[in-house]
Amino acid sequence: MSKEIKVALLGIVAVALLIVGFNFLKGSNILSSDRTYFAKYDNVDGLAVGNPVILNGIKVGQVKQMQLLPEEGNRVQVSVELQKGVTVGDSTVASLSGSLLGSKTITLFLGRNSKVYDGGEELKSYTVASITDAFQAKALPVLGTVDSTLIKVNSFLSKDARLSLQATLLNAQGSTEALKNLLLANQRNINQITTNMAKLTGDLNKTSAKFDRIATNFAVLSDSLKRAPVGPAMRKLNATMTEAQSAITTLNRSLSDQNGSLGMLLNDSTLYRNLNATAASSNALISDLQANPKKYVHFSVFGGGKDKTKKEVETTLTKPNGAVIETETKTTVK
């Protein structure tokens, strides 16, 4: 074999390897048995050659080529290369959707196919509205409104109004400077206030520690009261109160019973009248004794004396209804 033939074969192999490597870098393998299908879209902004084709969240192919179709209103024909094991048909939909970063992918949705494709057929296409498109659709009217509002505001702001606004800004700046100077002049007082606040905070921390100890003491006291035999003491107190109540009830019954001694003493007026009569007799006796002491006391130096005479005094005790209770006879000597 001549050198020319060897050089020609080497050049052909190099060109073939270059084509295969270029397509491999683009994501396409010309030596594979993958099948190619087509889908048409109105706008493929964000879609690039080599972007993945997704089925149920798994990459099953990639975008192979994109071509503009002027005869169809500048629609874009996208060639997708799918793995050999993926079965598509007349119900398969190639949906073009985007992400938050702006890149787009083609997602396949399989259905019940009445016809299975072998390669080279056109798939049904569908474009999902992206977040950017929705934002632009909402933002553009708002931006137009803001623009018109700013134009109206600028028309309202005449020369006098702008001068007044500038004067207001200058006054605000002067007030800021005055406030700054006031703060600088009273920096020492502010520092003193800050120091006092720090001291107050420290004192509050110490007081908080004391409150913690008081709370701990209360907790210990509560535990001690909880463990104290309060139940037996209360039961004893209840028993004592019951006995006292029983004794008071018995005393009340005895005082109310007119057949008993205490009842007769409290309810019968005979004893009262007898005591009054006795007191009256005693008073009369004392008065008579004071008036006539010689009636009751006789003495003589020589043993003589007047003749003694006897006198009987009869005392009768009666009830309130007039019935005679007792008659008493006393004999006195004169």
C-alpha positions in Angstrom: 0.0 0.0 0.0 1.4 3.3 -1.0 2.0 6.3 1.3 -0.7 8.3 -0.4 -3.4 5.8 0.3 -2.3 5.6 3.9 -2.4 9.4 4.3 -5.9 9.5 2.7 -7.2 6.8 5.0 -5.7 8.5 8.0 -7.4 11.8 6.9 -10.7 10.1 6.5 -10.5 8.5 9.9 -9.5 11.8 11.5 -12.4 13.6 9.9 -14.8 10.9 11.0 -13.5 11.1 14.5 -13.7 14.9 14.5 -17.4 14.7 13.4 -18.2 12.0 16.0 -16.4 14.0 18.7 -18.1 17.2 17.8 -21.5 15.6 17.9 -20.6 13.9 21.1 -19.7 17.2 22.7 -23.1 18.6 21.5 -24.7 15.7 23.2 -25.5 13.6 20.1 -24.1 10.2 19.4 -24.3 9.4 15.7 -23.3 5.8 16.4 -26.3 5.2 18.7 -29.6 3.7 17.8 -31.7 6.5 19.3 -34.7 7.7 17.4 -35.5 11.3 16.3 -38.8 13.0 16.5 -40.1 16.5 15.8 -42.1 19.1 17.6 -43.1 22.7 16.7 -43.4 25.7 19.0 -44.1 29.4 18.6 -41.2 30.5 20.9 -38.3 28.5 22.2 -36.6 31.2 24.2 -34.4 29.6 26.8 -34.2 26.2 25.0 -30.8 25.2 23.6 -29.4 22.2 21.8 -28.4 19.5 24.3 -31.2 20.4 26.8 -32.7 17.3 28.3 -36.0 15.6 27.4 -37.7 14.4 30.6 -40.2 11.5 31.1 -41.5 11.0 34.7 -38.6 13.0 36.0 -35.9 11.0 34.2 -33.8 12.1 31.2 -34.7 9.9 28.2 -33.3 12.1 25.4 -32.1 15.5 24.4 -32.7 18.4 22.0 -30.8 17.6 18.8 -31.6 20.5 16.5 -33.8 23.6 16.2 -34.9 25.1 12.9 -36.9 28.2 12.0 -39.9 27.7 9.6 -40.6 31.0 7.8 -43.4 29.4 5.7 -45.3 28.6 9.0 -45.2 32.0 10.5 -41.6 31.7 11.9 -42.5 28.8 14.1 -39.6 26.7 15.4 -39.2 23.0 14.6 -37.3 21.2 17.4 -35.7 17.8 16.8 -35.5 15.6 19.8 -33.5 12.4 20.1 -35.1 9.7 22.3 -33.7 6.5 23.6 -34.7 3.4 21.7 -36.6 1.9 24.6 -39.0 4.9 24.9 -42.3 4.3 23.1 -44.2 7.3 21.8 -47.3 7.6 19.6 -50.1 9.8 18.4 -51.2 10.6 21.9 -47.7 11.7 23.2 -47.4 15.4 24.1 -44.0 17.2 24.1 -44.5 20.0 26.6 -42.0 22.9 26.7 -41.6 24.3 30.2 -39.1 26.6 31.9 -37.4 26.9 35.3 -36.8 29.8 37.7 -33.3 30.2 36.2 -34.6 30.7 32.7 -33.5 27.4 31.1 -36.2 25.2 29.4 -36.7 21.5 29.0 -39.1 19.3 27.0 -41.3 17.0 29.1 -43.1 14.0 27.5 -46.6 13.0 28.6 -47.6 9.6 27.3 -51.2 8.5 26.7 -53.1 5.6 25.1 -51.6 5.5 21.7 -53.7 4.3 18.8 -50.5 4.4 16.6 -46.9 3.9 17.7 -44.2 5.9 16.0 -40.9 4.4 14.8 -39.0 7.7 14.3 -39.2 10.8 12.2 -42.8 11.6 13.2 -44.1 14.9 14.6 -45.2 14.9 18.2 -48.0 17.0 19.7 -46.6 20.2 21.2 -47.6 22.3 24.2 -46.0 25.4 25.8 -46.4 26.0 29.5 -46.5 29.7 30.5 -43.4 30.4 32.5 -43.2 32.5 35.7 -41.3 35.2 33.8 -44.0 35.5 31.2 -46.7 35.7 33.9 -44.7 38.3 35.7 -44.2 40.3 32.6 -47.9 40.1 31.8 -48.7 41.5 35.2 -45.8 43.9 35.5 -46.1 45.7 32.2 -49.6 47.3 32.9 -48.4 48.3 36.4 -45.3 49.9 35.0 -47.4 51.8 32.5 -49.6 53.0 35.3 -46.6 54.1 37.4 -45.1 55.9 34.4 -48.3 57.8 33.8 -48.5 58.6 37.6 -45.0 60.0 37.6 -45.8 62.1 34.6 -48.8 63.6 36.4 -46.7 64.2 39.5 -44.1 65.9 37.5 -46.7 68.1 35.9 -48.1 69.0 39.3 -44.7 70.0 40.6 -44.3 73.5 39.3 -41.3 75.7 39.8 -42.7 77.1 43.1 -43.5 73.6 44.3 -40.0 72.3 43.5 -38.5 75.4 45.3 -40.8 74.7 48.3 -39.7 71.1 48.3 -36.1 72.0 48.2 -36.6 74.4 51.1 -38.3 71.7 53.1 -35.3 69.4 52.5 -32.9 72.1 53.5 -34.9 72.7 56.7 -34.9 68.9 57.4 -31.1 69.0 56.9 -30.8 71.9 59.3 -32.9 70.1 61.9 -30.7 67.1 61.6 -27.6 69.2 62.2 -29.2 70.9 65.2 -30.1 67.5 66.6 -26.5 66.4 66.1 -25.1 69.4 67.8 -27.6 68.9 70.7 -26.4 65.3 71.1 -22.8 66.4 71.1 -23.5 69.1 73.7 -25.3 66.7 76.0 -22.9 63.8 75.4 -21.8 63.9 79.1 -25.4 63.7 80.3 -26.1 60.9 77.9 -23.1 59.0 79.2 -24.2 59.6 82.8 -27.7 58.3 81.9 -26.2 55.2 80.2 -24.0 54.6 83.3 -27.1 54.9 85.6 -29.0 52.5 83.4 -26.2 50.0 83.6 -26.1 50.4 87.4 -29.9 50.0 87.6 -29.6 46.9 85.5 -27.0 45.5 87.9 -29.2 46.2 90.9 -32.1 44.6 89.2 -30.0 41.5 88.6 -29.1 41.4 92.3 -32.8 41.9 93.2 -33.7 39.1 90.8 -31.3 36.8 92.6 -33.0 37.7 95.9 -36.4 37.0 94.5 -35.1 33.6 93.3 -34.0 32.8 96.8 -37.4 33.9 98.2 -39.2 31.8 95.6 -37.0 28.8 96.6 -37.8 29.4 100.3 -41.5 29.5 99.4 -41.1 26.2 97.5 -39.4 24.6 100.5 -42.2 25.9 102.8 -44.8 24.6 100.4 -43.1 21.1 100.4 -42.9 21.2 104.2 -46.6 22.0 104.4 -47.4 19.3 101.9 -45.5 16.7 104.0 -47.0 17.9 107.3 -49.7 15.7 108.9 -52.5 18.1 108.2 -55.0 15.4 107.6 -54.9 13.7 111.0 -54.9 17.1 112.7 -58.0 18.1 110.8 -59.7 14.9 111.6 -59.0 15.3 115.3 -60.3 18.9 115.1 -63.4 17.8 113.4 -64.0 15.1 116.1 -63.5 17.7 118.8 -65.9 20.1 117.1 -68.4 17.3 116.8 -68.2 16.5 120.5 -68.5 20.2 121.4 -71.5 20.5 119.2 -73.1 17.4 120.8 -72.4 18.8 124.3 -74.0 22.2 123.4 -77.0 20.4 122.0 -77.4 18.4 125.2 -77.1 21.5 127.3 -79.7 23.3 125.2 -82.0 20.3 125.6 -81.5 20.3 129.4 -82.2 24.0 129.6 -85.3 23.7 127.5 -86.7 20.7 129.5 -88.9 22.2 132.3 -89.0 18.8 134.1 -85.2 18.9 134.8 -83.4 20.8 137.5 -81.8 23.4 135.2 -85.0 23.8 133.3 -87.1 24.4 136.4 -84.4 26.8 137.7 -84.5 28.9 134.5 -88.2 28.7 133.7 -90.0 28.4 137.1 -90.5 31.9 138.8 -91.0 30.3 142.2 -87.4 30.5 143.2 -87.3 34.1 142.1 -90.3 35.1 144.2 -88.9 33.2 147.2 -85.6 34.9 146.9 -87.4 38.3 146.6 -89.5 37.5 149.7 -86.4 36.4 151.6 -84.6 39.5 150.6 -87.6 41.6 151.7 -87.8 39.9 155.0 -84.1 40.4 155.5 -84.3 44.0 154.7 -87.3 44.4 157.1 -85.4 42.6 159.9 -82.3 44.7 159.4 -84.3 47.9 159.4 -86.1 46.8 162.6 -82.8 45.8 164.1 -81.4 49.2 163.4 -84.5 51.0 164.7 -85.0 48.9 167.8 -81.8 47.2 168.8 -83.0 46.7 172.4 -85.6 44.3 171.1 -82.9 41.8 170.0 -80.0 42.5 172.4 -80.5 42.7 176.2 -77.7 42.8 178.8 -77.5 43.8 182.4 -74.5 44.5 184.7 -76.2 42.7 187.6 -77.9 40.0 185.7 -81.3 41.6 186.0 -83.4 42.8 183.3 -86.9 43.4 182.1 -89.3 40.7 181.7 -88.9 39.0 178.3 -92.0 38.5 176.2 -92.3 36.3 173.2 -93.8 37.5 169.8 -94.7 35.2 166.9 -94.3 36.5 163.3 -95.9 34.5 160.5 -94.5 34.6 156.9 -96.4 33.1 154.0 -94.9 32.3 150.6 -97.4 32.2 147.6 -97.2 31.4 143.9 -98.0 34.0 141.2 -101.5 32.5 140.9 -102.1 33.1 144.6 -101.7 29.5 145.8 -99.9 29.1 149.2 -96.6 27.4 149.0 -95.3 27.5 152.6 -96.2 29.3 155.9 -93.3 30.0 158.3 -93.8 31.2 161.9 -91.0 33.0 163.8 -91.0 33.7 167.6 -89.2 36.8 168.8 -88.4 37.7 172.5 -88.8 41.3 173.9 
